[in-house]
Amino acid sequence: MVQEVLLDVREMVPPEPLEKALAAIDDLGLGRYLCLIHRREPCALLPRLPNLNCAYWIACDKDGRCEVYIWREGDETSRRAIEAKVGRPMTRKSAG
């Protein structure tokens, strides 16, 4: 069974969103992905993902609110669960 870890950092001030996201990513394993809700694209986080062996996909609305889905590279179960949640195939962004 796939587990989503939901982390809403919209009301946090830096560097707390980055710290919380990195802690949540550290706990990811196969079948577990992170849905990070942010008030903007998390520019400080994205460059770190290659070293963490993670892939990601971002959906931002016109107001700048972003949902960032992060999972371990090679975890196809989580990737498929994210696609089912968002209701369409995603163009995966590999962090590497």
N, C-alpha and C positions, 0 to 999 in steps of 0.2 A: 504494500500500500504506500502511495506517495504522500508525503507530508509537506504542506506549505508552511513556511515560517513567515509570518506577516510582521513587518517592522515599519511603522509610520513615524518618520522623522521630521515631518513638516514644521512642527512647532519648536524643534530643538535649535540651539545655536551652535555654530562651529566651536570646537571640533567634535562635539558630541555625535552628530549624525555619522561621521566617518568612523569614529570609535565604535559605535553601536553596530554599524554595518560590518566592520571587520570582525567583531566578536561573533556576530551571527554567521558570517561566512566560515569562520573557523570551525563551527559546529556542523557544517553541512557534510553530508555523506550521500551515498547512493540512495535515491528515492526521497531525497529531501532538498527542497529549493527555497530560495529567499524571494519574497515579494517586498521590495523596498519602495515605500511611497515617499516621495520627496517633492519639495516645492519647485525644484528645478533639476536639470540634469546634474548628477553628482560627479563633477569633473575631477575632484580629488580622488575619487574611488576608482573610476574606470581604468586608469593606467596601472593600477596595482593588481588588477585581476589576472593578468598573464602569470605572474609569479605565484598566484594562489590556485592555479590550475582550474580556472573558472571560465565559463561562457556566460553571455548575457544577452538580453533583449530589452529594449526600452520602448515604451509607448508614452508620448507626451501629448497633452491636450493643448488647445490654443492659448490657455492661460498659463502654461508653463508647468503645470502639475505633471509629474512623471511617475510611472510605475516601472521599476527596474526589476526584471526577473533574472536571478543569478543561480546557476547550478554548476556542478562539477563537470568538467569536460568529460565526455564519454557517457554521461548519465542520460541515456536516451529515454528512460522511463520518466524522469522529471521533465525533460524537454517535451515529450508528448503530453504530459499532464498540463503543462503551461499552454501549449497549443489548444488543448481542449478548453481550458479556462477562458482564454481570450477569443475563442471561437473562430480561429483561422490559423493556417500555417504561418509560421513566423520566419523571417529571414534572420537566421542566427548570426549574432555578432560574436565571433570568437575573440577573446581578449588578446590572443597571441597572433 
